[in-house]
Amino acid sequence: MRRKFSPKIIKQKTLKGITYVLAGYCVLNVGIVRSVAAIHLNIEMISLEVFLVICSSLWIGVKLTIFFKRRFQWSEHVFHRLGLDSAILILIISAHFLLPEVWLLQMITTVTAMVSAITDIKLMLTNLSEYVKSLVLCACIIVSWLVERGSCILPSSSVLFALTQFLRWPTWLKDFLSEVRIVCGPAFALSVLATWLKLSESSWVLLVAVLCSSVAAIFFRPDNNEVLDLLRLPVPSSRSRKVCHAISMTCSLLCMAMHILLYQTFPCIIFKPVCIVVVILCVCFFLGATDTVRIIASTVYRHPACLTITVTCLLFLTTYSLFFL
């Protein structure tokens, strides 16, 4: 038997259905608005994190540039701003590692690091090479922050920076690259350190490379002995510091080459031989700038048999290291 509804019941059910539809529509809109707001919030957080990395890297790069100035002095460049710089360093460490989820802390750290870096650039950097050096160091730190563990970018960049440091023969090439060496000198030690920090597994060879480059860059600077004076250590002559600096950097480069040869993986098979060949060229051109090696080279060059034996040995060692190790 068919059931009949009165007009009043039909009206009530219609209003009830419309109410359900409107409620569902409102819930759907609220969900969409919340989803869009969450997406915008995530985008803002990602953008703020990127700006935090850039500003922190710029601040660290400027501070390293000041430290590697030729006329760097603790009393003039560090001690009078030690409290402020320590506070900014604590903020950067907290925003990146201790409290990375606190949005307000990231924003305060970003603004503070940017203002401090711009102030130091205006007050303490005096020429174009120092401006460029700060940007190069900033770029190295940004790349170190963003690349994945075990990436080949950092070892390749360290070899590239080493190429600017070790090409010292012939004389015209040494003079031509003098400004480039000033700009890219600290970047080599920084890229070696970043390669070690971004390792997916421990490597004692790379640890030796880090120690050698750090000691050379901090303690045996040929143009400055402020660190040795601060620690009240004996200060060798400028020539002795230069020799120790060169030996330590060469050991660091050779250890980096050994790490690339034994442990590092590259997306293309040709990259590893290219890096090893560049390292061999760096060492050869660097040794070619010393008087002892020049005498040996001139003696070998005068005797064709010695020249043939030397070239054969070098080719054998290069081929063995590239294809059998």
C-alpha positions as CSV (number, residue, x, y, z in Angstrom):
1,M,0.0,0.0,0.0
2,R,1.5,3.3,-1.0
3,R,2.3,5.7,1.9
4,K,1.0,9.2,1.6
5,F,2.8,12.3,3.1
6,S,1.1,15.4,4.2
7,P,2.4,18.7,2.8
8,K,3.8,19.6,6.2
9,I,5.9,16.5,6.4
10,I,7.1,17.0,2.8
11,K,8.1,20.5,3.7
12,Q,10.0,19.4,6.8
13,K,11.9,16.7,4.9
14,T,12.8,19.1,2.1
15,L,14.2,21.6,4.6
16,K,16.1,18.9,6.3
17,G,17.7,17.7,3.0
18,I,18.6,21.3,2.1
19,T,20.2,21.7,5.6
20,Y,22.2,18.5,5.1
21,V,23.4,19.7,1.7
22,L,24.4,23.1,3.0
23,A,26.2,21.6,5.9
24,G,28.1,19.3,3.6
25,Y,29.0,22.2,1.4
26,C,30.3,24.2,4.3
27,V,32.3,21.3,5.6
28,L,33.8,20.8,2.1
29,N,34.7,24.5,1.8
30,V,36.3,24.5,5.3
31,G,38.3,21.4,4.3
32,I,39.5,23.0,1.1
33,V,40.3,26.3,2.9
34,R,42.3,24.5,5.5
35,S,44.1,22.4,2.9
36,V,45.0,25.5,0.9
37,A,46.1,27.3,4.1
38,A,48.2,24.3,5.1
39,I,49.8,24.3,1.6
40,H,50.5,28.0,1.8
41,L,52.0,27.5,5.3
42,N,54.2,24.7,4.1
43,I,55.4,26.9,1.1
44,E,56.1,29.8,3.5
45,M,58.0,27.5,5.8
46,I,60.1,26.1,2.9
47,S,60.7,29.6,1.6
48,L,61.7,30.8,5.1
49,E,64.1,27.8,5.5
50,V,65.7,28.6,2.2
51,F,66.1,32.2,3.2
52,L,67.5,31.1,6.5
53,V,70.1,28.9,4.7
54,I,71.1,31.8,2.4
55,C,71.4,34.4,5.1
56,S,73.3,32.1,7.5
57,S,75.7,31.1,4.7
58,L,76.2,34.8,3.8
59,W,77.0,35.6,7.4
60,I,79.4,32.7,7.8
61,G,81.0,33.5,4.5
62,V,81.6,37.2,5.4
63,K,83.1,36.1,8.8
64,L,85.5,33.7,7.1
65,T,86.5,36.4,4.6
66,I,87.3,38.7,7.5
67,F,89.3,36.0,9.1
68,F,91.3,35.3,6.0
69,K,92.2,39.0,5.4
70,R,95.8,39.7,4.9
71,R,95.9,42.2,7.8
72,F,93.5,40.3,10.1
73,Q,93.7,41.2,13.8
74,W,91.7,39.8,16.7
75,S,91.5,43.2,18.4
76,E,90.3,45.0,15.3
77,H,88.0,42.5,13.6
78,V,86.7,40.1,16.4
79,F,87.0,41.1,20.0
80,H,84.9,44.3,19.9
81,R,81.9,42.4,18.4
82,L,82.5,39.0,20.1
83,G,79.3,39.1,22.1
84,L,77.0,40.0,19.2
85,D,78.7,37.4,16.9
86,S,78.4,34.7,19.6
87,A,74.7,35.4,20.0
88,I,74.1,35.2,16.2
89,L,76.1,32.0,16.0
90,I,73.9,30.5,18.8
91,L,70.8,31.6,17.0
92,I,72.0,29.9,13.7
93,I,72.8,26.7,15.5
94,S,69.4,26.7,17.3
95,A,67.4,27.5,14.2
96,H,69.1,24.8,12.1
97,F,69.7,22.0,14.6
98,L,68.1,22.4,18.0
99,L,64.7,24.0,17.3
100,P,64.2,23.8,13.5
101,E,60.4,23.7,13.9
102,V,60.1,27.1,15.6
103,W,59.0,29.5,12.9
104,L,59.5,32.7,14.9
105,L,63.1,31.7,15.8
106,Q,63.9,31.0,12.1
107,M,62.5,34.4,11.1
108,I,64.5,36.3,13.8
109,T,67.7,34.4,12.9
110,T,67.2,35.1,9.2
111,V,66.8,38.9,9.7
112,T,69.6,39.2,12.2
113,A,72.1,37.2,10.1
114,M,71.2,39.2,7.0
115,V,71.5,42.6,8.8
116,S,74.8,41.6,10.5
117,A,76.3,40.3,7.2
118,I,75.4,43.5,5.3
119,T,76.9,45.6,8.1
120,D,80.1,43.7,8.0
121,I,80.3,43.9,4.2
122,K,80.0,47.7,4.4
123,L,82.4,48.2,7.3
124,M,85.1,45.5,7.0
125,L,85.4,44.4,3.4
126,T,87.6,46.9,1.5
127,N,88.1,45.6,-2.1
128,L,86.5,43.7,-4.9
129,S,88.4,40.4,-4.2
130,E,87.1,40.3,-0.7
131,Y,83.5,40.8,-1.9
132,V,83.9,38.0,-4.4
133,K,85.6,35.8,-1.8
134,S,82.6,36.2,0.6
135,L,80.2,35.3,-2.2
136,V,82.3,32.2,-3.2
137,L,82.4,31.0,0.4
138,C,78.7,31.7,0.8
139,A,78.0,29.6,-2.3
140,C,80.1,26.8,-1.0
141,I,78.2,26.7,2.3
142,I,74.8,26.8,0.6
143,V,75.8,23.9,-1.7
144,S,77.2,22.0,1.4
145,W,73.9,22.5,3.2
146,L,71.6,21.5,0.3
147,V,73.4,18.5,-1.4
148,E,72.7,15.0,-0.4
149,R,75.1,12.8,1.5
150,G,77.7,11.1,-0.7
151,S,77.2,13.6,-3.5
152,C,80.0,14.0,-6.0
153,I,79.5,17.8,-6.2
154,L,81.6,18.6,-3.2
155,P,84.7,16.4,-4.1
156,S,84.5,17.8,-7.7
157,S,84.4,21.4,-6.4
158,S,87.4,20.8,-4.1
159,V,89.4,19.5,-7.1
160,L,88.3,22.6,-9.1
161,F,89.4,24.9,-6.3
162,A,92.7,23.0,-6.0
163,L,93.3,23.7,-9.7
164,T,93.4,27.4,-9.0
165,Q,95.8,27.0,-6.0
166,F,98.4,24.5,-7.4
167,L,98.9,25.9,-10.9
168,R,102.1,27.9,-10.2
169,W,104.2,27.0,-13.2
170,P,105.0,28.6,-15.6
171,T,105.5,32.0,-14.1
172,W,103.0,33.8,-16.4
173,L,100.3,31.3,-15.3
174,K,101.1,31.8,-11.6
175,D,100.9,35.6,-12.0
176,F,97.7,35.4,-14.0
177,L,95.9,33.3,-11.3
178,S,97.2,35.3,-8.3
179,E,93.8,37.1,-7.7
180,V,91.9,33.8,-8.3
181,R,94.1,32.1,-5.7
182,I,93.2,34.8,-3.2
183,V,89.5,34.4,-3.8
184,C,89.4,30.6,-4.0
185,G,92.0,29.7,-1.4
186,P,89.8,29.2,1.7
187,A,87.1,27.6,-0.5
188,F,89.4,24.5,-1.0
189,A,89.7,23.9,2.7
190,L,86.0,24.5,3.2
191,S,85.0,22.1,0.4
192,V,87.2,19.4,1.8
193,L,85.6,19.8,5.2
194,A,82.1,19.8,3.7
195,T,82.9,16.6,1.8
196,W,83.9,14.9,5.0
197,L,80.7,16.2,6.8
198,K,78.5,14.9,4.0
199,L,80.0,11.4,3.9
200,S,77.6,8.5,4.0
201,E,80.2,6.4,5.6
202,S,83.4,7.1,7.5
203,S,86.7,7.5,5.6
204,W,90.1,8.0,7.4
205,V,91.7,9.2,4.1
206,L,89.3,12.1,4.0
207,L,89.7,12.8,7.7
208,V,93.5,13.2,7.1
209,A,92.7,15.5,4.2
210,V,90.5,17.7,6.4
211,L,93.1,17.8,9.2
212,C,95.9,18.8,6.7
213,S,93.9,21.5,5.0
214,S,92.5,22.9,8.3
215,V,96.0,23.1,9.9
216,A,97.4,24.8,6.7
217,A,94.5,27.3,6.5
218,I,94.4,28.2,10.2
219,F,97.9,27.8,11.7
220,F,100.4,28.0,8.8
221,R,99.0,31.0,6.9
222,P,102.0,32.6,5.1
223,D,100.5,36.1,5.3
224,N,99.3,36.1,9.0
225,N,100.3,34.7,12.3
226,E,97.5,36.0,14.6
227,V,96.2,32.5,15.5
228,L,99.7,31.4,16.7
229,D,100.1,34.7,18.7
230,L,96.7,34.2,20.3
231,L,97.5,30.6,21.4
232,R,101.0,31.8,22.4
233,L,102.7,29.2,20.2
234,P,106.1,29.7,18.6
235,V,105.8,31.7,15.4
236,P,108.0,30.4,12.5
237,S,109.3,32.7,9.8
238,S,107.2,33.5,6.9
239,R,109.2,31.2,4.6
240,S,108.8,28.3,7.1
241,R,105.0,28.9,7.3
242,K,104.8,29.0,3.5
243,V,106.6,25.6,3.2
244,C,104.4,24.0,5.9
245,H,101.3,25.5,4.3
246,A,102.3,24.0,0.9
247,I,103.2,20.6,2.2
248,S,99.9,20.3,4.2
249,M,97.8,21.5,1.3
250,T,99.5,19.0,-1.1
251,C,98.9,16.1,1.4
252,S,95.3,17.2,1.6
253,L,94.9,17.2,-2.1
254,L,96.5,13.8,-2.5
255,C,94.3,12.3,0.2
256,M,91.3,13.8,-1.5
257,A,92.4,12.2,-4.8
258,M,92.7,8.8,-3.0
259,H,89.2,9.2,-1.5
260,I,87.8,10.0,-5.0
261,L,89.7,7.0,-6.5
262,L,88.7,4.4,-3.9
263,Y,85.4,5.5,-2.4
264,Q,83.6,8.2,-4.4
265,T,80.9,7.3,-7.0
266,F,80.1,9.6,-10.0
267,P,77.0,9.6,-12.3
268,C,79.3,9.3,-15.3
269,I,82.3,7.0,-15.6
270,I,84.5,9.7,-17.2
271,F,84.3,12.1,-14.2
272,K,86.6,10.0,-11.9
273,P,89.5,9.8,-14.4
274,V,89.1,13.5,-15.2
275,C,89.4,14.4,-11.4
276,I,92.4,12.2,-11.0
277,V,94.1,13.7,-14.1
278,V,93.4,17.2,-12.8
279,V,95.0,16.3,-9.4
280,I,98.1,14.9,-11.2
281,L,98.4,18.0,-13.3
282,C,98.0,20.2,-10.1
283,V,100.8,18.3,-8.3
284,C,103.1,18.4,-11.4
285,F,102.6,22.1,-12.0
286,F,103.0,22.9,-8.4
287,L,106.2,20.9,-8.1
288,G,107.4,22.5,-11.3
289,A,107.5,25.8,-9.5
290,T,110.2,24.6,-7.0
291,D,113.9,24.9,-7.8
292,T,114.7,21.3,-6.9
293,V,112.2,19.9,-9.3
294,R,113.3,22.3,-12.0
295,I,116.9,21.0,-11.8
296,I,115.7,17.4,-12.0
297,A,113.4,18.2,-14.9
298,S,116.2,20.0,-16.8
299,T,118.5,17.0,-16.2
300,V,115.9,14.5,-17.4
301,Y,115.1,16.7,-20.4
302,R,118.7,16.8,-21.6
303,H,118.9,13.0,-21.7
304,P,116.3,11.3,-24.0
305,A,116.6,7.9,-22.3
306,C,115.8,9.4,-18.9
307,L,112.9,11.4,-20.4
308,T,111.5,8.2,-22.0
309,I,111.7,6.2,-18.8
310,T,110.1,9.0,-16.8
311,V,107.2,9.5,-19.2
312,T,106.6,5.7,-19.3
313,C,106.6,5.4,-15.5
314,L,104.1,8.3,-15.2
315,L,101.8,6.8,-17.8
316,F,101.9,3.4,-16.2
317,L,101.1,4.8,-12.7
318,T,98.3,6.9,-14.1
319,T,96.8,4.0,-16.0
320,Y,97.1,1.6,-13.1
321,S,95.5,4.0,-10.7
322,L,92.6,4.8,-13.0
323,F,91.7,1.3,-14.2
324,F,92.9,-1.2,-11.5
325,L,92.4,0.4,-8.2
